[in-house]
Amino acid sequence: MTKTGQSATLLHSHSVLIIHKEYNVAKEELLQFEGLVTEILPDARYRVQLDNGHQLVAYTAGRMKKNRIKTLAGDRVTVEVSPYDLEKGRLIFRHKDERAGSLSRPPQRHQFRRR
């Protein structure tokens, strides 16, 4: 048994090394916290003040980038944090704001489609 959870078998007749991977190794769960974005930093990073008072630096998750969800200072967010490094996190959700519905938005322009 090797350190990475793999077992190696050596067949004497053909001198071939066969590696069996064990896939039932438990993965460490990510911690989720809610907080408030206090500052926008360079390189698409944010300083987040968690509800428990802890501050960390977080980046936007790929799903939020893909759906073009913008985050501003003062937004409530959900952050995923690894238990190994509690100073860094990933923004996975931006909560709806009560005052967002009261703001008047300009009408959306329709996209032109070529045929």
C-alpha positions in Angstrom: 0.0 0.0 0.0 1.5 3.4 -1.0 1.0 6.8 0.7 -1.7 8.0 -1.8 -4.1 5.1 -1.1 -3.0 3.0 -4.1 -1.9 -0.6 -3.9 0.7 -2.0 -6.3 1.0 -5.6 -7.5 4.0 -7.0 -9.4 3.3 -10.0 -11.6 6.4 -12.2 -11.7 5.6 -13.9 -15.0 5.5 -10.8 -17.2 7.2 -8.3 -14.8 4.3 -5.8 -15.2 3.3 -3.3 -12.5 -0.5 -3.0 -12.0 -1.8 -0.1 -9.9 -5.2 -0.4 -8.2 -6.7 2.8 -7.0 -9.0 3.0 -4.0 -11.8 5.5 -4.7 -13.5 5.2 -1.3 -11.1 7.7 0.4 -13.2 10.4 2.1 -12.8 13.9 0.9 -12.8 16.7 3.4 -16.1 18.7 3.3 -16.0 22.5 2.6 -17.4 24.8 5.2 -20.1 27.3 4.2 -20.5 30.7 5.9 -22.6 33.8 5.2 -21.0 37.3 5.3 -20.9 40.8 3.9 -18.6 42.0 1.1 -16.6 44.9 2.7 -14.1 45.7 -0.1 -13.4 44.9 -3.7 -9.8 43.9 -4.3 -7.8 43.6 -7.6 -7.9 40.4 -9.6 -11.6 39.8 -9.0 -11.2 39.2 -5.3 -13.2 40.4 -2.4 -12.7 41.1 1.3 -15.6 39.4 3.2 -16.6 40.0 6.8 -18.3 36.8 8.0 -21.2 36.9 10.5 -19.0 35.5 13.2 -16.5 38.4 12.8 -13.8 36.6 10.9 -12.4 38.3 7.8 -11.2 36.5 4.7 -10.3 37.1 1.0 -12.6 35.3 -1.5 -12.8 35.0 -5.2 -15.9 34.5 -7.4 -16.9 30.9 -8.3 -16.9 29.9 -11.9 -20.6 29.4 -12.0 -21.1 33.0 -10.9 -18.7 34.2 -13.6 -20.5 32.1 -16.2 -23.9 33.6 -15.3 -22.4 37.1 -15.1 -23.4 37.7 -11.5 -21.8 40.9 -10.3 -20.9 41.4 -6.7 -20.5 44.9 -5.1 -19.4 46.1 -1.7 -22.2 45.7 0.8 -23.7 42.6 -0.8 -24.6 39.6 1.4 -22.9 36.4 0.1 -22.4 32.7 0.9 -18.7 31.7 1.0 -17.2 28.2 0.8 -14.0 27.8 2.9 -11.6 24.9 3.1 -11.0 23.6 6.6 -7.2 23.7 5.8 -7.0 27.4 5.0 -9.5 29.6 6.8 -8.1 32.8 5.3 -9.3 32.1 1.7 -12.7 31.3 0.3 -14.9 31.1 -2.8 -18.1 33.2 -3.3 -20.8 30.7 -4.3 -24.0 32.7 -3.9 -25.0 36.4 -3.8 -28.2 36.9 -1.8 -31.0 39.0 -3.1 -31.3 42.4 -1.5 -34.5 43.9 -0.3 -33.7 47.3 -1.8 -32.8 45.9 -5.2 -36.5 45.7 -6.2 -37.1 49.3 -5.4 -34.4 50.6 -7.8 -35.6 51.5 -11.2 -33.7 49.7 -13.9 -33.4 50.9 -17.5 -35.4 48.7 -20.0 -33.4 45.9 -21.5 -32.5 46.3 -25.2 -33.3 43.3 -27.4 -30.4 41.5 -29.0 -30.4 41.5 -32.8 -30.2 38.0 -34.3 -28.8 37.3 -37.7 -30.6 34.8 -39.9 
